[in-house]
């Protein structure tokens, strides 16, 4: 008998009717002989409603009390699903993160999982029950409720699958799986049958919203097979696993993109050791994540330091840099909020030459100027003007023939 962990997001449990449909799906799997652990998010819109209530009371609610408040959303969905399963003659028991004892650190609103006690889960499974666990939450050593941050239910599901040594962790969403790029942007985008953890991690970090990055990291670390499926349509979905050496790996798995970017340039800093640290360090110390970094020679004896941040952090970053300018003898700070990042991702890059030149040729063919280039072993990213984003994605998808059926792709 196989053990499957299934996670359903907020859109999958958005109403009683949706919860009934999830119950049908779970009961069917249970009837086929699988042991099932279900992880649920709060009903769609519920977390936003709770956040709004908190802000009616306090402009800046304390993180500890926000965790107590937000954790209630998942309790509603897990209890309702258990009722629906029981009505179908399928034994079910619901648990909060604290009841399972998903132990976390004490970083309220963004806690990280340290340990999962699977004792209660195993006991319920041995009794033939479906176990339904509230996602997104855990508990500290001192018994304080914590939440795992945005998309944390994915991480809960993967952590439980790892602790239980599940055969598969299935993430149900409102899409059919992982595509070669966003199908809303490119009509020829294709559903991938399988993809590696490395590729999925890059795609998730580069703008693909299918899975939370931490969940993919967790799954890769503990070698938990992940499958992304649609709650609303039947299909094989996309299986995310370790790379198979015998697999005929396509050069490129997909095209990712990120609109939420801003570029800052500190111009005319002295070409001496330690300047880059003073510039980037000042930003990082304020909790701002720096992405692409480039240092270019400018006038004799000076450099320009250019980097990108999330657009929401752009203005604060500019203010920090203006404060740092005198200490590094910089000439000026420039901010550009009308940029975007486009990336090619694929483990096949390791064995296929000429990927970068094909990418640059495709963009040049559309007269798209590249402002910054950054690479890794399985990724090439470029920063371009935001107005060319959709054109760039379509051009690259076509240039690498990702619309064609390849090994690793599934018919939609």
URSUL-V426486 format. One record per run of one state. SS is the DSSP state (h for helix, s for strand, l for the rest). FROM is the first residue (numbers start at 1). TO is the last residue. Records with the same first field share a line. If there is no record, write none. Layout:
SS=FROM-TO + FROM-TO
This chain:
l=1-2 + 9-9 + 14-15 + 32-34 + 41-45 + 58-62 + 88-91 + 96-96 + 101-101 + 105-112 + 117-118 + 127-129 + 135-136 + 140-144 + 148-151 + 165-167 + 174-178 + 180-190 + 193-193 + 206-212 + 223-225 + 231-237 + 242-253 + 271-274 + 285-292 + 298-301 + 329-331 + 346-346 + 351-354 + 366-371 + 377-378 + 400-408 + 411-412
s=3-8 + 35-40 + 92-95 + 102-104 + 113-116 + 130-134 + 137-139 + 145-147 + 168-173 + 179-179 + 191-192 + 194-196 + 226-230 + 238-241 + 254-270 + 293-297 + 302-310 + 332-345 + 372-376 + 379-385 + 409-410
h=10-13 + 16-31 + 46-57 + 63-87 + 97-100 + 119-126 + 152-164 + 197-205 + 213-222 + 275-284 + 311-328 + 347-350 + 355-365 + 386-399
